[in-house]
């Protein structure tokens, strides 16, 4: 799913001039987040709804700039930002994912790192997604059904 499609589907969550600059591998994280934010806001009718100003990549993880919301919406956004450190920004794999060190920082699986020469002058250091980290991420996505994040990771791993 392309970022512009997500913005069109949930246009009330985005400012009119929102900047969306995210690689394909992280679009499912953004899609899950905006779905969770929409469901949460519909249930709780927030006085100050979330308005996303921009989504980009910064220091090897998602960076989401927003206004409004409450403690729960802030937690959802921060958890998705943390989860992006465990997902390849290029292909969405969660297997053998690491962060690069060099002129730029990327979060990539070993396969994407090896297959694209533009990353070869960066060193890849492995990250490990533990069961505890997945549980903490799920806890932050309060509006999502229980086990949503773990199910999504299992689907991605099976697809790899």
C-alpha positions in Angstrom: 0.0 0.0 0.0 1.4 3.3 -1.0 1.6 6.2 1.4 -0.5 8.4 -0.8 -3.3 5.8 -0.7 -3.1 5.7 3.1 -3.3 9.5 3.2 -6.3 9.4 0.9 -8.1 6.7 2.9 -7.5 8.5 6.2 -7.4 12.1 5.0 -8.9 13.5 8.3 -5.8 12.3 10.2 -3.3 14.1 8.0 -2.7 17.8 7.6 -3.3 19.1 4.1 0.4 19.6 3.5 1.6 16.5 5.3 5.0 15.2 4.1 5.1 11.4 3.6 8.5 10.1 2.8 8.7 6.4 3.9 10.2 3.4 2.1 7.7 0.6 1.1 8.8 -1.7 3.9 7.3 0.5 6.6 4.0 1.4 4.9 2.2 -1.5 6.7 3.4 0.0 10.1 1.9 3.4 9.1 -1.3 1.7 7.8 -1.7 -0.2 11.1 -1.1 3.0 13.1 -3.6 5.2 11.2 -6.2 2.4 11.5 -5.5 2.2 15.3 -5.7 6.0 15.7 -8.9 6.2 13.7 -10.6 3.4 15.8 -9.4 5.0 19.0 -10.6 8.5 18.1 -14.0 7.1 17.0 -14.4 5.3 20.3 -13.2 8.0 22.7 -14.2 11.2 20.7 -11.1 13.2 21.6 -11.4 16.9 22.2 -8.1 17.4 20.4 -7.8 14.8 17.7 -4.5 13.7 16.2 -3.3 15.5 13.1 -0.2 14.0 11.4 2.0 16.7 9.9 4.7 14.4 8.5 6.1 10.9 8.4 9.7 10.3 7.4 12.8 8.3 8.1 15.3 9.6 10.7 18.3 7.9 12.1 17.1 4.4 10.9 13.6 4.6 12.2 10.2 6.1 11.5 9.8 9.7 12.6 6.1 10.8 13.0 5.4 14.5 13.6 1.9 15.2 14.9 -0.3 17.6 16.9 -3.1 16.8 19.3 -4.2 13.5 20.7 -3.7 12.2 24.3 -1.4 10.0 26.2 -2.7 6.8 24.4 -2.4 8.2 20.9 1.2 9.4 21.8 2.0 5.9 23.1 0.7 4.3 19.9 2.8 6.6 17.7 5.9 6.0 19.8 5.5 2.3 19.7 5.2 2.2 15.9 8.4 4.4 15.7 10.2 1.9 18.0 8.8 -1.1 16.0 10.3 0.3 12.8 13.8 -0.5 14.2 12.9 -4.2 13.8 11.4 -4.1 10.3 13.4 -3.8 7.0 12.5 -0.4 5.6 12.9 -1.8 2.1 11.0 -5.2 2.0 9.2 -5.3 5.4 11.0 -8.5 6.5 11.6 -9.0 10.2 14.1 -11.7 9.8 17.8 -10.9 10.2 17.2 -7.2 10.5 19.9 -4.8 11.5 20.9 -1.2 11.5 23.6 0.2 9.3 26.5 2.4 10.5 28.1 4.8 8.1 27.2 8.1 6.4 23.5 7.3 6.7 21.6 5.0 9.0 19.1 2.5 7.6 17.2 -0.4 9.0 17.6 -3.4 6.6 17.4 -7.1 6.5 20.6 -8.8 5.5 19.2 -9.8 2.1 18.3 -6.2 1.1 21.7 -5.0 2.5 23.5 -7.5 0.3 21.4 -7.1 -2.8 21.7 -3.3 -3.1 25.2 -1.9 -3.7 24.3 1.6 -2.3 24.4 0.0 1.2 27.7 -1.8 0.8 29.8 0.9 2.3 27.7 0.7 5.5 28.2 -1.9 8.2 25.2 -3.9 9.2 24.7 -4.7 12.9 21.9 -7.2 13.8 18.9 -6.3 15.9 16.9 -8.9 17.7 13.1 -8.6 18.2 12.3 -10.5 21.4 8.9 -11.8 22.5 9.0 -9.1 25.2 9.5 -6.4 22.7 6.6 -7.6 20.6 4.4 -7.7 23.7 5.4 -4.1 24.6 4.7 -2.9 21.0 1.2 -4.6 21.1 0.5 -3.0 24.5 1.0 0.4 22.9 -1.3 -0.3 20.0 -4.3 -0.2 22.4 -7.0 0.0 19.6 -5.7 -3.0 17.8 -7.0 -6.5 18.5 -4.9 -8.6 20.9 -2.0 -10.3 19.1 -2.2 -8.1 16.0 1.5 -7.2 15.9 2.7 -10.7 16.5 0.3 -12.1 13.8 1.6 -9.5 11.4 5.2 -10.4 12.2 4.5 -14.1 11.7 2.9 -13.4 8.3 6.0 -11.4 7.2 8.4 -14.1 8.4 6.4 -16.8 6.6 6.4 -14.7 3.4 10.2 -14.2 3.6 
